[in-house]
Amino acid sequence: MTRARILTTTLRLLVVVGVVGVATVSGSPARAAGSVTLTSCTPPPTPTPPTMPSPQPTSAPQNCVPAEGSVIAVTRTLAFTVDADSSDSIDSVAAYLDDEREPARGPGALPLHCSPPDESAAVAGCQSPKAAPASGAYTFTWDPKTSTPYNGSYTFRVNADFSGSTPPVSAQRMHLIVDTPPRQPKAPRIVAATTTSVTVAWDASPEPDRSSYALYRAITKNVATRPSGSQFKLAVRTTRTSARDPAAGGSAYWYRVQATRASVVTPKSGVSSVVSDSSAPVAVATSKTTSTGVSGTFDIQASTPPGVIPAIGAAAEAMPADGPFSANLPYEKQVAAADTGPQGLEAGSTAAGQRGAVLPVAVGALLVACAMLLGKSPSRRSVR
């Protein structure tokens, strides 16, 4: 066989193989393909002039999925569509919100709004085994305060399954930010007041990622004078729901509280609530009460701790454990308790308890007077 005939035969074989291959490929059915399309949001018009307050629900695009990096500050309605291949139908659709930092905190499967024939409360998402639509539109209402109780970065994803040979498909949108401030706290309560301090308490913020509270104080000359907002100054910052604030007598004290929670946008400082309304005022009494009835006049310090006796004209000092004074000896006149004003006494204290602190002073003065009289008696007998 000559070279020319060998070459001709080889070319004929290649042509035959090529024709068979083309026929085989063209005769194979194309693999079915479904799709999930997240509806894009049209950016809202920029207000003129620009405003600083948080966006209102009317200013946020609805029935769409925001772009990556968007902050979900108000309730939004997310929308998407699912399409099956022309020869197939939708079997089920499910959507999820995943916390990107702490997956266990994410809400997981979402309550989608499905068309009535697709709705099944027993299974998450939307199912359509009866209606078997070739396409469908679905929505989810995202309230950042209830759907996602933790501030953070979330991924919105959708999974769709089909009845026939179409493989499952999915779509997602990452880095959707929830960074809402805590709810405004209720007004704090005055739970105790003395001549030197005021104890304030308030309800805990309901947010699980709350971090601290700021207590603000305003001081006026009396309870009838209501302070302005600018008069409230930071008194203390705490992680607790109560605080004891130092106070000086002769003034009225008012309090407001502010809650702070974790933030994605400002992680160092957090994000804070609106300051609460003001507490009811408390009048803090002066710490001194003048009493008479013993020899001379002296001052009783209402804040004197138990076991300390203020001496006449001298600084108070601790009474010895075996002191010579008896609490059962009579004295000329009971000393009135300090006028501490509304809620002026600490829990468990009474006016009688304050009078008891005066009793040893009166007895001591009486014994001193008796000693002086006895010291003079011998001299009079010697004169006779």
C-alpha positions as YAML, in Angstrom:
chain: A
units: angstrom
residues:
- id: 1
  name: MET
  ca: [0.00, 0.00, 0.00]
- id: 2
  name: THR
  ca: [1.41, 3.33, -0.97]
- id: 3
  name: ARG
  ca: [1.77, 6.24, 1.32]
- id: 4
  name: ALA
  ca: [-0.94, 8.15, -0.53]
- id: 5
  name: ARG
  ca: [-3.51, 5.39, 0.03]
- id: 6
  name: ILE
  ca: [-2.59, 5.11, 3.75]
- id: 7
  name: LEU
  ca: [-3.04, 8.83, 4.23]
- id: 8
  name: THR
  ca: [-6.37, 8.81, 2.41]
- id: 9
  name: THR
  ca: [-7.72, 5.93, 4.53]
- id: 10
  name: THR
  ca: [-6.64, 7.62, 7.77]
- id: 11
  name: LEU
  ca: [-8.40, 10.86, 6.86]
- id: 12
  name: ARG
  ca: [-11.63, 8.98, 6.05]
- id: 13
  name: LEU
  ca: [-11.55, 7.26, 9.47]
- id: 14
  name: LEU
  ca: [-11.09, 10.58, 11.28]
- id: 15
  name: VAL
  ca: [-14.04, 12.09, 9.46]
- id: 16
  name: VAL
  ca: [-16.27, 9.15, 10.43]
- id: 17
  name: VAL
  ca: [-15.27, 9.38, 14.13]
- id: 18
  name: GLY
  ca: [-15.94, 13.12, 14.18]
- id: 19
  name: VAL
  ca: [-19.41, 12.75, 12.69]
- id: 20
  name: VAL
  ca: [-20.34, 10.06, 15.22]
- id: 21
  name: GLY
  ca: [-19.09, 12.22, 18.12]
- id: 22
  name: VAL
  ca: [-21.08, 15.24, 17.03]
- id: 23
  name: ALA
  ca: [-24.21, 13.16, 16.68]
- id: 24
  name: THR
  ca: [-23.74, 11.72, 20.17]
- id: 25
  name: VAL
  ca: [-23.25, 15.11, 21.82]
- id: 26
  name: SER
  ca: [-26.13, 16.74, 20.00]
- id: 27
  name: GLY
  ca: [-28.41, 13.88, 20.96]
- id: 28
  name: SER
  ca: [-27.68, 14.11, 24.78]
- id: 29
  name: PRO
  ca: [-30.21, 16.14, 26.83]
- id: 30
  name: ALA
  ca: [-28.82, 19.32, 28.52]
- id: 31
  name: ARG
  ca: [-28.54, 19.17, 32.31]
- id: 32
  name: ALA
  ca: [-31.41, 21.04, 33.98]
- id: 33
  name: ALA
  ca: [-30.45, 24.24, 35.85]
- id: 34
  name: GLY
  ca: [-32.45, 26.17, 38.44]
- id: 35
  name: SER
  ca: [-31.65, 29.57, 39.93]
- id: 36
  name: VAL
  ca: [-32.09, 31.73, 43.02]
- id: 37
  name: THR
  ca: [-32.05, 35.48, 42.43]
- id: 38
  name: LEU
  ca: [-31.72, 37.93, 45.32]
- id: 39
  name: THR
  ca: [-33.63, 41.09, 44.42]
- id: 40
  name: SER
  ca: [-31.30, 44.09, 44.44]
- id: 41
  name: CYS
  ca: [-32.19, 47.27, 46.27]
- id: 42
  name: THR
  ca: [-32.28, 50.62, 44.60]
- id: 43
  name: PRO
  ca: [-30.42, 53.08, 46.86]
- id: 44
  name: PRO
  ca: [-32.79, 55.61, 48.43]
- id: 45
  name: PRO
  ca: [-32.44, 59.23, 47.31]
- id: 46
  name: THR
  ca: [-30.02, 61.28, 49.39]
- id: 47
  name: PRO
  ca: [-32.04, 63.68, 51.61]
- id: 48
  name: THR
  ca: [-31.48, 67.37, 51.10]
- id: 49
  name: PRO
  ca: [-30.08, 68.67, 53.35]
- id: 50
  name: PRO
  ca: [-28.46, 65.54, 54.88]
- id: 51
  name: THR
  ca: [-29.97, 64.55, 58.20]
- id: 52
  name: MET
  ca: [-28.19, 63.00, 61.17]
- id: 53
  name: PRO
  ca: [-30.96, 60.96, 62.88]
- id: 54
  name: SER
  ca: [-31.22, 57.21, 62.31]
- id: 55
  name: PRO
  ca: [-33.07, 56.24, 59.13]
- id: 56
  name: GLN
  ca: [-36.78, 55.68, 59.45]
- id: 57
  name: PRO
  ca: [-38.63, 52.66, 57.99]
- id: 58
  name: THR
  ca: [-39.98, 54.80, 55.14]
- id: 59
  name: SER
  ca: [-36.44, 55.70, 54.01]
- id: 60
  name: ALA
  ca: [-35.17, 52.10, 53.77]
- id: 61
  name: PRO
  ca: [-35.70, 50.18, 50.50]
- id: 62
  name: GLN
  ca: [-38.14, 47.31, 50.92]
- id: 63
  name: ASN
  ca: [-38.75, 44.01, 49.11]
- id: 64
  name: CYS
  ca: [-35.09, 43.54, 48.23]
- id: 65
  name: VAL
  ca: [-31.81, 42.29, 49.70]
- id: 66
  name: PRO
  ca: [-29.38, 45.07, 50.72]
- id: 67
  name: ALA
  ca: [-25.82, 45.17, 49.43]
- id: 68
  name: GLU
  ca: [-22.91, 43.77, 51.43]
- id: 69
  name: GLY
  ca: [-21.91, 46.07, 54.29]
- id: 70
  name: SER
  ca: [-25.39, 47.56, 54.66]
- id: 71
  name: VAL
  ca: [-26.58, 48.35, 58.19]
- id: 72
  name: ILE
  ca: [-29.98, 46.92, 59.06]
- id: 73
  name: ALA
  ca: [-31.20, 49.65, 61.40]
- id: 74
  name: VAL
  ca: [-34.96, 49.28, 60.92]
- id: 75
  name: THR
  ca: [-37.36, 46.52, 59.91]
- id: 76
  name: ARG
  ca: [-36.69, 45.41, 56.32]
- id: 77
  name: THR
  ca: [-38.50, 43.07, 53.94]
- id: 78
  name: LEU
  ca: [-36.04, 40.90, 52.02]
- id: 79
  name: ALA
  ca: [-37.22, 39.47, 48.68]
- id: 80
  name: PHE
  ca: [-35.91, 36.88, 46.23]
- id: 81
  name: THR
  ca: [-37.13, 34.63, 43.44]
- id: 82
  name: VAL
  ca: [-36.58, 30.95, 42.64]
- id: 83
  name: ASP
  ca: [-36.84, 29.50, 39.12]
- id: 84
  name: ALA
  ca: [-36.77, 25.86, 38.05]
- id: 85
  name: ASP
  ca: [-35.72, 24.50, 34.71]
- id: 86
  name: SER
  ca: [-38.49, 24.46, 32.11]
- id: 87
  name: SER
  ca: [-38.84, 20.70, 32.55]
- id: 88
  name: ASP
  ca: [-38.78, 20.75, 36.38]
- id: 89
  name: SER
  ca: [-40.58, 22.31, 39.36]
- id: 90
  name: ILE
  ca: [-39.69, 23.74, 42.78]
- id: 91
  name: ASP
  ca: [-39.82, 21.27, 45.65]
- id: 92
  name: SER
  ca: [-38.82, 23.42, 48.65]
- id: 93
  name: VAL
  ca: [-37.25, 26.77, 49.52]
- id: 94
  name: ALA
  ca: [-35.56, 27.72, 52.81]
- id: 95
  name: ALA
  ca: [-33.76, 30.87, 53.93]
- id: 96
  name: TYR
  ca: [-31.32, 31.39, 56.80]
- id: 97
  name: LEU
  ca: [-29.59, 34.15, 58.75]
- id: 98
  name: ASP
  ca: [-26.17, 33.11, 60.03]
- id: 99
  name: ASP
  ca: [-24.15, 35.06, 62.61]
- id: 100
  name: GLU
  ca: [-20.73, 35.30, 60.97]
- id: 101
  name: ARG
  ca: [-18.84, 35.58, 64.28]
- id: 102
  name: GLU
  ca: [-20.88, 33.28, 66.52]
- id: 103
  name: PRO
  ca: [-22.79, 30.78, 64.34]
- id: 104
  name: ALA
  ca: [-24.62, 29.33, 67.33]
- id: 105
  name: ARG
  ca: [-26.23, 32.72, 68.01]
- id: 106
  name: GLY
  ca: [-27.74, 33.02, 64.53]
- id: 107
  name: PRO
  ca: [-31.50, 32.62, 64.22]
- id: 108
  name: GLY
  ca: [-31.04, 29.86, 61.63]
- id: 109
  name: ALA
  ca: [-34.08, 29.00, 59.47]
- id: 110
  name: LEU
  ca: [-36.34, 31.98, 58.81]
- id: 111
  name: PRO
  ca: [-40.13, 32.21, 58.65]
- id: 112
  name: LEU
  ca: [-40.55, 32.96, 54.94]
- id: 113
  name: HIS
  ca: [-43.71, 34.42, 53.49]
- id: 114
  name: CYS
  ca: [-44.89, 31.76, 51.03]
- id: 115
  name: SER
  ca: [-47.88, 31.62, 48.73]
- id: 116
  name: PRO
  ca: [-50.80, 29.79, 50.45]
- id: 117
  name: PRO
  ca: [-50.49, 26.52, 48.46]
- id: 118
  name: ASP
  ca: [-46.84, 26.27, 49.49]
- id: 119
  name: GLU
  ca: [-47.20, 26.95, 53.19]
- id: 120
  name: SER
  ca: [-46.47, 24.16, 55.67]
- id: 121
  name: ALA
  ca: [-45.96, 24.99, 59.32]
- id: 122
  name: ALA
  ca: [-44.41, 21.58, 59.99]
- id: 123
  name: VAL
  ca: [-41.33, 22.22, 57.85]
- id: 124
  name: ALA
  ca: [-39.04, 25.26, 57.75]
- id: 125
  name: GLY
  ca: [-39.19, 27.36, 54.61]
- id: 126
  name: CYS
  ca: [-41.67, 26.95, 51.77]
- id: 127
  name: GLN
  ca: [-42.70, 23.62, 50.24]
- id: 128
  name: SER
  ca: [-44.64, 23.15, 47.04]
- id: 129
  name: PRO
  ca: [-45.16, 19.43, 46.37]
- id: 130
  name: LYS
  ca: [-48.79, 20.02, 45.45]
- id: 131
  name: ALA
  ca: [-48.64, 23.23, 43.51]
- id: 132
  name: ALA
  ca: [-45.25, 22.34, 41.96]
- id: 133
  name: PRO
  ca: [-44.60, 25.82, 40.52]
- id: 134
  name: ALA
  ca: [-41.85, 26.42, 38.03]
- id: 135
  name: SER
  ca: [-41.01, 29.74, 39.73]
- id: 136
  name: GLY
  ca: [-41.89, 31.63, 42.89]
- id: 137
  name: ALA
  ca: [-41.32, 34.91, 44.74]
- id: 138
  name: TYR
  ca: [-40.58, 34.85, 48.46]
- id: 139
  name: THR
  ca: [-40.07, 37.43, 51.22]
- id: 140
  name: PHE
  ca: [-38.79, 37.58, 54.76]
- id: 141
  name: THR
  ca: [-39.42, 40.38, 57.29]
- id: 142
  name: TRP
  ca: [-36.25, 41.18, 59.21]
- id: 143
  name: ASP
  ca: [-36.80, 43.05, 62.49]
- id: 144
  name: PRO
  ca: [-33.27, 43.57, 63.83]
- id: 145
  name: LYS
  ca: [-34.51, 43.78, 67.44]
- id: 146
  name: THR
  ca: [-36.35, 40.46, 67.44]
- id: 147
  name: SER
  ca: [-34.95, 38.40, 64.56]
- id: 148
  name: THR
  ca: [-31.33, 39.10, 65.53]
- id: 149
  name: PRO
  ca: [-31.11, 39.96, 69.25]
- id: 150
  name: TYR
  ca: [-27.29, 40.22, 69.10]
- id: 151
  name: ASN
  ca: [-25.54, 43.02, 67.25]
- id: 152
  name: GLY
  ca: [-23.20, 41.55, 64.65]
- id: 153
  name: SER
  ca: [-22.49, 40.73, 61.02]
- id: 154
  name: TYR
  ca: [-24.92, 38.31, 59.34]
- id: 155
  name: THR
  ca: [-25.16, 36.30, 56.12]
- id: 156
  name: PHE
  ca: [-28.53, 35.90, 54.42]
- id: 157
  name: ARG
  ca: [-28.64, 32.69, 52.36]
- id: 158
  name: VAL
  ca: [-31.30, 30.80, 50.39]
- id: 159
  name: ASN
  ca: [-31.41, 27.11, 49.47]
- id: 160
  name: ALA
  ca: [-33.78, 25.72, 46.83]
- id: 161
  name: ASP
  ca: [-34.51, 22.08, 45.93]
- id: 162
  name: PHE
  ca: [-36.33, 20.84, 42.84]
- id: 163
  name: SER
  ca: [-38.56, 17.86, 42.14]
- id: 164
  name: GLY
  ca: [-36.80, 16.40, 39.12]
- id: 165
  name: SER
  ca: [-33.20, 16.08, 38.06]
- id: 166
  name: THR
  ca: [-32.35, 19.71, 38.69]
- id: 167
  name: PRO
  ca: [-29.59, 19.92, 41.34]
- id: 168
  name: PRO
  ca: [-30.14, 22.15, 44.42]
- id: 169
  name: VAL
  ca: [-29.11, 25.77, 44.10]
- id: 170
  name: SER
  ca: [-28.36, 28.51, 46.62]
- id: 171
  name: ALA
  ca: [-27.53, 32.19, 46.87]
- id: 172
  name: GLN
  ca: [-26.27, 34.37, 49.70]
- id: 173
  name: ARG
  ca: [-25.51, 37.94, 50.72]
- id: 174
  name: MET
  ca: [-22.77, 38.41, 53.32]
- id: 175
  name: HIS
  ca: [-21.83, 41.15, 55.80]
- id: 176
  name: LEU
  ca: [-25.26, 42.56, 56.62]
- id: 177
  name: ILE
  ca: [-24.69, 44.59, 59.79]
- id: 178
  name: VAL
  ca: [-27.03, 44.78, 62.76]
- id: 179
  name: ASP
  ca: [-25.93, 47.57, 65.10]
- id: 180
  name: THR
  ca: [-29.02, 48.79, 66.92]
- id: 181
  name: PRO
  ca: [-28.84, 50.72, 70.22]
- id: 182
  name: PRO
  ca: [-30.44, 49.31, 73.38]
- id: 183
  name: ARG
  ca: [-34.02, 50.17, 74.16]
- id: 184
  name: GLN
  ca: [-34.51, 53.30, 76.25]
- id: 185
  name: PRO
  ca: [-34.40, 52.25, 79.93]
- id: 186
  name: LYS
  ca: [-37.22, 53.05, 82.33]
- id: 187
  name: ALA
  ca: [-36.63, 55.80, 84.87]
- id: 188
  name: PRO
  ca: [-34.39, 54.67, 87.74]
- id: 189
  name: ARG
  ca: [-35.65, 54.35, 91.33]
- id: 190
  name: ILE
  ca: [-34.31, 55.79, 94.60]
- id: 191
  name: VAL
  ca: [-34.14, 52.81, 96.97]
- id: 192
  name: ALA
  ca: [-32.28, 54.41, 99.92]
- id: 193
  name: ALA
  ca: [-30.88, 57.75, 100.99]
- id: 194
  name: THR
  ca: [-28.73, 58.89, 103.91]
- id: 195
  name: THR
  ca: [-27.03, 62.16, 104.73]
- id: 196
  name: THR
  ca: [-23.98, 61.02, 102.76]
- id: 197
  name: SER
  ca: [-25.24, 58.87, 99.87]
- id: 198
  name: VAL
  ca: [-28.13, 57.95, 97.60]
- id: 199
  name: THR
  ca: [-28.68, 54.39, 96.36]
- id: 200
  name: VAL
  ca: [-30.27, 54.13, 92.90]
- id: 201
  name: ALA
  ca: [-31.55, 51.02, 91.05]
- id: 202
  name: TRP
  ca: [-32.98, 50.40, 87.58]
- id: 203
  name: ASP
  ca: [-34.27, 47.56, 85.39]
- id: 204
  name: ALA
  ca: [-31.80, 45.54, 83.34]
- id: 205
  name: SER
  ca: [-31.67, 46.18, 79.61]
- id: 206
  name: PRO
  ca: [-33.28, 43.27, 77.69]
- id: 207
  name: GLU
  ca: [-30.49, 43.03, 75.09]
- id: 208
  name: PRO
  ca: [-28.28, 39.94, 75.67]
- id: 209
  name: ASP
  ca: [-25.10, 41.77, 74.61]
- id: 210
  name: ARG
  ca: [-25.51, 44.74, 76.97]
- id: 211
  name: SER
  ca: [-22.17, 45.86, 78.37]
- id: 212
  name: SER
  ca: [-22.64, 48.72, 80.85]
- id: 213
  name: TYR
  ca: [-24.85, 51.47, 82.25]
- id: 214
  name: ALA
  ca: [-24.18, 55.16, 82.80]
- id: 215
  name: LEU
  ca: [-25.92, 56.89, 85.72]
- id: 216
  name: TYR
  ca: [-26.41, 60.63, 85.42]
- id: 217
  name: ARG
  ca: [-27.07, 62.98, 88.36]
- id: 218
  name: ALA
  ca: [-28.58, 66.45, 88.68]
- id: 219
  name: ILE
  ca: [-28.65, 68.49, 91.90]
- id: 220
  name: THR
  ca: [-31.16, 71.22, 92.69]
- id: 221
  name: LYS
  ca: [-31.80, 73.27, 95.82]
- id: 222
  name: ASN
  ca: [-35.13, 71.52, 96.50]
- id: 223
  name: VAL
  ca: [-37.50, 68.91, 95.06]
- id: 224
  name: ALA
  ca: [-39.73, 71.60, 93.57]
- id: 225
  name: THR
  ca: [-36.98, 72.80, 91.23]
- id: 226
  name: ARG
  ca: [-36.83, 70.44, 88.26]
- id: 227
  name: PRO
  ca: [-33.44, 70.25, 86.50]
- id: 228
  name: SER
  ca: [-32.89, 70.76, 82.80]
- id: 229
  name: GLY
  ca: [-31.30, 68.07, 80.65]
- id: 230
  name: SER
  ca: [-27.94, 69.84, 80.61]
- id: 231
  name: GLN
  ca: [-27.74, 69.72, 84.42]
- id: 232
  name: PHE
  ca: [-27.42, 65.93, 84.44]
- id: 233
  name: LYS
  ca: [-23.76, 64.93, 84.70]
- id: 234
  name: LEU
  ca: [-22.17, 61.47, 84.67]
- id: 235
  name: ALA
  ca: [-22.10, 60.10, 88.22]
- id: 236
  name: VAL
  ca: [-20.94, 56.52, 87.68]
- id: 237
  name: ARG
  ca: [-20.50, 53.88, 84.98]
- id: 238
  name: THR
  ca: [-21.19, 50.29, 86.02]
- id: 239
  name: THR
  ca: [-22.10, 46.83, 84.78]
- id: 240
  name: ARG
  ca: [-24.60, 46.42, 87.63]
- id: 241
  name: THR
  ca: [-28.21, 47.59, 87.85]
- id: 242
  name: SER
  ca: [-27.70, 49.68, 90.99]
- id: 243
  name: ALA
  ca: [-25.20, 52.19, 92.33]
- id: 244
  name: ARG
  ca: [-24.53, 54.19, 95.50]
- id: 245
  name: ASP
  ca: [-23.80, 57.82, 94.78]
- id: 246
  name: PRO
  ca: [-22.08, 60.12, 97.34]
- id: 247
  name: ALA
  ca: [-24.33, 62.98, 98.37]
- id: 248
  name: ALA
  ca: [-24.17, 66.20, 100.38]
- id: 249
  name: GLY
  ca: [-26.98, 67.40, 102.60]
- id: 250
  name: GLY
  ca: [-29.33, 70.26, 101.91]
- id: 251
  name: SER
  ca: [-30.02, 69.46, 98.24]
- id: 252
  name: ALA
  ca: [-32.38, 67.45, 96.03]
- id: 253
  name: TYR
  ca: [-30.97, 64.69, 93.82]
- id: 254
  name: TRP
  ca: [-32.35, 63.47, 90.46]
- id: 255
  name: TYR
  ca: [-31.10, 60.56, 88.31]
- id: 256
  name: ARG
  ca: [-31.29, 59.25, 84.75]
- id: 257
  name: VAL
  ca: [-29.73, 56.10, 83.27]
- id: 258
  name: GLN
  ca: [-28.38, 55.07, 79.87]
- id: 259
  name: ALA
  ca: [-27.61, 51.53, 78.59]
- id: 260
  name: THR
  ca: [-24.73, 50.53, 76.30]
- id: 261
  name: ARG
  ca: [-24.34, 47.33, 74.27]
- id: 262
  name: ALA
  ca: [-21.75, 45.74, 71.98]
- id: 263
  name: SER
  ca: [-21.29, 47.35, 68.56]
- id: 264
  name: VAL
  ca: [-19.84, 46.29, 65.22]
- id: 265
  name: VAL
  ca: [-19.50, 49.83, 63.91]
- id: 266
  name: THR
  ca: [-17.91, 51.26, 67.09]
- id: 267
  name: PRO
  ca: [-16.53, 48.22, 68.95]
- id: 268
  name: LYS
  ca: [-14.46, 50.21, 71.46]
- id: 269
  name: SER
  ca: [-17.22, 52.47, 72.78]
- id: 270
  name: GLY
  ca: [-20.28, 50.37, 71.98]
- id: 271
  name: VAL
  ca: [-23.65, 51.82, 71.03]
- id: 272
  name: SER
  ca: [-25.83, 53.55, 73.64]
- id: 273
  name: SER
  ca: [-29.53, 54.00, 74.21]
- id: 274
  name: VAL
  ca: [-31.54, 57.16, 74.61]
- id: 275
  name: VAL
  ca: [-31.19, 58.41, 78.19]
- id: 276
  name: SER
  ca: [-34.10, 57.44, 80.42]
- id: 277
  name: ASP
  ca: [-36.60, 59.79, 81.98]
- id: 278
  name: SER
  ca: [-35.68, 61.24, 85.36]
- id: 279
  name: SER
  ca: [-36.24, 59.48, 88.65]
- id: 280
  name: ALA
  ca: [-38.39, 61.04, 91.33]
- id: 281
  name: PRO
  ca: [-36.25, 63.46, 93.36]
- id: 282
  name: VAL
  ca: [-34.94, 62.73, 96.83]
- id: 283
  name: ALA
  ca: [-34.12, 65.43, 99.38]
- id: 284
  name: VAL
  ca: [-30.87, 64.70, 101.21]
- id: 285
  name: ALA
  ca: [-30.94, 66.16, 104.74]
- id: 286
  name: THR
  ca: [-28.08, 67.94, 106.45]
- id: 287
  name: SER
  ca: [-25.94, 65.75, 108.68]
- id: 288
  name: LYS
  ca: [-26.25, 67.77, 111.92]
- id: 289
  name: THR
  ca: [-29.05, 68.11, 114.51]
- id: 290
  name: THR
  ca: [-28.75, 70.39, 117.54]
- id: 291
  name: SER
  ca: [-29.95, 68.89, 120.84]
- id: 292
  name: THR
  ca: [-30.28, 70.28, 124.39]
- id: 293
  name: GLY
  ca: [-31.32, 68.94, 127.78]
- id: 294
  name: VAL
  ca: [-27.90, 68.03, 129.14]
- id: 295
  name: SER
  ca: [-25.38, 70.52, 130.42]
- id: 296
  name: GLY
  ca: [-24.53, 72.71, 127.41]
- id: 297
  name: THR
  ca: [-25.35, 72.33, 123.72]
- id: 298
  name: PHE
  ca: [-23.61, 69.97, 121.31]
- id: 299
  name: ASP
  ca: [-23.93, 68.54, 117.79]
- id: 300
  name: ILE
  ca: [-24.78, 64.94, 116.96]
- id: 301
  name: GLN
  ca: [-23.44, 63.56, 113.66]
- id: 302
  name: ALA
  ca: [-26.22, 61.50, 112.11]
- id: 303
  name: SER
  ca: [-23.69, 59.37, 110.28]
- id: 304
  name: THR
  ca: [-21.79, 58.38, 113.45]
- id: 305
  name: PRO
  ca: [-21.24, 54.59, 113.37]
- id: 306
  name: PRO
  ca: [-22.32, 52.37, 116.27]
- id: 307
  name: GLY
  ca: [-19.94, 52.40, 119.24]
- id: 308
  name: VAL
  ca: [-18.68, 55.93, 118.60]
- id: 309
  name: ILE
  ca: [-19.63, 58.68, 121.06]
- id: 310
  name: PRO
  ca: [-19.24, 62.32, 120.03]
- id: 311
  name: ALA
  ca: [-17.79, 64.16, 123.00]
- id: 312
  name: ILE
  ca: [-18.72, 67.70, 123.98]
- id: 313
  name: GLY
  ca: [-16.36, 70.12, 122.30]
- id: 314
  name: ALA
  ca: [-14.07, 67.33, 121.11]
- id: 315
  name: ALA
  ca: [-13.75, 64.95, 118.18]
- id: 316
  name: ALA
  ca: [-15.70, 61.70, 118.38]
- id: 317
  name: GLU
  ca: [-13.79, 58.68, 119.54]
- id: 318
  name: ALA
  ca: [-14.58, 54.99, 119.85]
- id: 319
  name: MET
  ca: [-16.25, 53.87, 123.07]
- id: 320
  name: PRO
  ca: [-14.32, 51.09, 124.92]
- id: 321
  name: ALA
  ca: [-16.00, 47.70, 125.06]
- id: 322
  name: ASP
  ca: [-16.13, 47.91, 128.89]
- id: 323
  name: GLY
  ca: [-17.24, 51.52, 129.00]
- id: 324
  name: PRO
  ca: [-18.79, 52.84, 132.25]
- id: 325
  name: PHE
  ca: [-22.00, 54.05, 130.61]
- id: 326
  name: SER
  ca: [-25.25, 52.13, 130.98]
- id: 327
  name: ALA
  ca: [-27.90, 52.32, 128.32]
- id: 328
  name: ASN
  ca: [-30.55, 51.80, 131.02]
- id: 329
  name: LEU
  ca: [-29.80, 54.94, 133.05]
- id: 330
  name: PRO
  ca: [-32.36, 57.75, 132.70]
- id: 331
  name: TYR
  ca: [-31.48, 61.07, 131.17]
- id: 332
  name: GLU
  ca: [-33.20, 64.40, 131.18]
- id: 333
  name: LYS
  ca: [-34.57, 64.60, 127.67]
- id: 334
  name: GLN
  ca: [-34.60, 62.38, 124.61]
- id: 335
  name: VAL
  ca: [-32.70, 63.76, 121.64]
- id: 336
  name: ALA
  ca: [-34.76, 64.01, 118.45]
- id: 337
  name: ALA
  ca: [-33.58, 62.02, 115.46]
- id: 338
  name: ALA
  ca: [-31.96, 63.92, 112.63]
- id: 339
  name: ASP
  ca: [-34.48, 65.23, 110.10]
- id: 340
  name: THR
  ca: [-33.35, 63.14, 107.15]
- id: 341
  name: GLY
  ca: [-36.25, 63.97, 104.82]
- id: 342
  name: PRO
  ca: [-38.03, 61.47, 102.55]
- id: 343
  name: GLN
  ca: [-36.42, 58.04, 102.70]
- id: 344
  name: GLY
  ca: [-33.71, 59.59, 104.87]
- id: 345
  name: LEU
  ca: [-33.03, 56.52, 106.98]
- id: 346
  name: GLU
  ca: [-31.15, 53.51, 105.75]
- id: 347
  name: ALA
  ca: [-32.92, 50.16, 105.60]
- id: 348
  name: GLY
  ca: [-33.25, 48.69, 109.11]
- id: 349
  name: SER
  ca: [-32.51, 51.93, 111.02]
- id: 350
  name: THR
  ca: [-35.03, 53.82, 113.17]
- id: 351
  name: ALA
  ca: [-35.30, 57.14, 114.92]
- id: 352
  name: ALA
  ca: [-35.01, 55.32, 118.25]
- id: 353
  name: GLY
  ca: [-31.69, 53.90, 117.11]
- id: 354
  name: GLN
  ca: [-30.38, 57.38, 116.57]
- id: 355
  name: ARG
  ca: [-31.63, 58.49, 120.01]
- id: 356
  name: GLY
  ca: [-29.80, 55.53, 121.51]
- id: 357
  name: ALA
  ca: [-26.51, 56.96, 120.32]
- id: 358
  name: VAL
  ca: [-27.21, 60.10, 122.43]
- id: 359
  name: LEU
  ca: [-28.05, 58.22, 125.63]
- id: 360
  name: PRO
  ca: [-24.43, 57.48, 126.69]
- id: 361
  name: VAL
  ca: [-23.56, 61.15, 126.24]
- id: 362
  name: ALA
  ca: [-26.33, 62.26, 128.57]
- id: 363
  name: VAL
  ca: [-25.40, 59.62, 131.16]
- id: 364
  name: GLY
  ca: [-21.73, 60.62, 130.98]
- id: 365
  name: ALA
  ca: [-22.56, 64.27, 131.57]
- id: 366
  name: LEU
  ca: [-24.73, 63.30, 134.56]
- id: 367
  name: LEU
  ca: [-21.94, 61.22, 136.14]
- id: 368
  name: VAL
  ca: [-19.45, 64.05, 135.68]
- id: 369
  name: ALA
  ca: [-21.83, 66.44, 137.47]
- id: 370
  name: CYS
  ca: [-22.27, 63.97, 140.39]
- id: 371
  name: ALA
  ca: [-18.51, 63.53, 140.71]
- id: 372
  name: MET
  ca: [-18.07, 67.28, 140.98]
- id: 373
  name: LEU
  ca: [-20.71, 67.53, 143.72]
- id: 374
  name: LEU
  ca: [-19.16, 64.68, 145.72]
- id: 375
  name: GLY
  ca: [-15.76, 66.31, 145.46]
- id: 376
  name: LYS
  ca: [-17.08, 69.47, 147.14]
- id: 377
  name: SER
  ca: [-18.88, 67.79, 150.09]
- id: 378
  name: PRO
  ca: [-15.81, 67.02, 152.36]
- id: 379
  name: SER
  ca: [-14.66, 70.61, 152.29]
- id: 380
  name: ARG
  ca: [-17.98, 71.82, 153.69]
- id: 381
  name: ARG
  ca: [-17.82, 69.30, 156.59]
- id: 382
  name: SER
  ca: [-14.32, 70.39, 157.50]
- id: 383
  name: VAL
  ca: [-15.45, 74.02, 157.82]
- id: 384
  name: ARG
  ca: [-18.01, 73.04, 160.45]
...
